[in-house]
Amino acid sequence: MNQRNHSCCDVPAGVHFSICRECGNRGKPVKEITLKNIVKEARLKAVNGLDGFYFCETSTCKVVYFNNEKNTYLRKEDVKVRVGIKETEDPIPVCYCFGWTQDRIFNQIKQLGYSTAIQEISAKVKMGECACEIKNPSGRCCLGEVSRVVRRGMKLYGNNKKR
């Protein structure tokens, strides 16, 4: 891909949200292109229009995407990929574009005492190599989640650096 700005890594001003009726928590809007690439074909065909969907970020909720107006709720079994935020067993995806998992980050921290994930992902994003809108179930940049996983890994394993 050529170098260009990537909206997936920009924080949009005034992002609206909707409440997931399954868990009662906020969901952020998701683009049609994300749904077309993440939702299983058979389930996609059953959905009447892809506008107005939201991504449920609640880790314990089985709903991945919802549209309250259409009373449509797409669950984990309706998508093609593992949704990292909703997974508890490895491999837990953290970056869908470049293959970073929680385990990969933790292992790197165990071995080196730090992780290169944020720097490597950031460099590739700047080069225009990411495809967050079509690979990440949230449709957005993973860097926030990667940062959280790195911080958690540093707390757990940062002092266990091999010498």
N, C-alpha and C positions, 0 to 999 in steps of 0.2 A: 504494500500500500504506500501511497505517497504521503508526504508530510502535510498534515492539515490539522485544524482544530478539532478536538473531539468533544462533542457536547456531553458525552457520558461522564466526563471528568469535571465538567463545570457544575457548579452548584446553582441551580435555577432560583431566581428570586421569587418569593411568594408561592412556593409549591403548594398546591392544594392537596387535600387528602380526603379519604372516605373511611368510614368505620366498618371493619369486617364484622358481619353479624354473627359469625361463628365464635370469635374470641373476644369481640368488643374493643379491639385495638385498632389503631390507625393503619391504613394502607396507603402507599404512594402510587400515583398514576403510572401506568406502564403503556408503552407504545405498541401499536399493532404489529410492527416488525418483530418485536420481542415475542409476542404471543405466537406468531406464525412460525417462528423458529424453535420455540421451546415446547409448545403444547403438541401432544400426539395428534397425528392427522385425523384419526377417527373422531376424537373428541372435538377437534377444531371444526369439523364439518357439522357437528351437532349444535354449535354455538351460532346464534343468529347475530352476526355483526361483532366486530372486535373493538369497537370504540367504547370508552367509559369503563375500562377495566383497571383494577388496582392490584398491586403486589402486597400481600400480607406478610409483614416482617416478623410476626410473632413466631418464635422458635417452636413452641409447643402446639401451634395450630396446624391442622392438616390441610387447610386451604392455602393454596399458593396464589391464585388469582381470583378476584371476585368482582362482580358487577351487581350491586344491590338493586338498581333500577330494573335489570333484566332477571333478577333473582337467579343468577348463574354463579356457581362456585366451582372452580377447578382445583382439584386436590393433587397431592403428591403423585398419585397413581395416574394422573392425567398428563404428566409432563415427561419429556424424554431424558432429562438429566437429573442428577441428584441436586437437591436444593440445599446448599451448604448450611444456611442458617437454620434449617429444619432437620439436619442430620445429627446423630449422636455417635455413629460408628464410622471408622475410617473406611475408605478415604472420604474426608470431608472437604469438598471443593471450596477454595477461597478465591482463586483467580481462574476464571474459565478460559481466558484467552491464552494464558501462558503456562497452564498446568500446575499452578501452586496449590497444594493442599495444606491443611493444618499440620498433618504429619510431616510433610516435607519441610515446612518452616521450623517445626519443633526439632526435627533431626538436625537441621543445619545449626540451630542454636546450641544443641547438645554438643555438636562437633566443634564449632568455631567460637561459640560464646556470643554470637550475634547472627542476624539474618540479613541477607542481601536482597530479599524479596522486594521491598519497597523501592530500592534503587533500580533494580533490574526492570521491574514493571513500569516505573516512571519513565525510564529511558526509552522503552519500547512504545509507550503511549506517545511520547514526544515525537517519535519517528513515524507515528501514524499506523502502528502495527496492531492496535487493539480493535476488537469488534464487540465491545460490551453490549451494544444494543441487541445483538443477535445471539450471543453466547451466554451472557449472564442472565439468570432468571429474573433478576430485579430490573434488568435493562439499563443499569447504571454502572458506573465505574466501581471497581472492587477495592480501590486503595484505602478507603475508610475501614472496611472489614479486614483487609490485610494488616493494617496498622494495629487494629485491636488484637488480632491473633499474634502478631509479633510481640506486643506488650505482654500478653498473657504468657507466651513462651519464654520471654525474658524473666518474668517473675518465677516461672516454674523451673527453668533450666539454665538461665543466664550465668549462674555461678558455678556450673558444672563443666566449664570449658576444659577440654583435654589439654594437657601440658606436655 
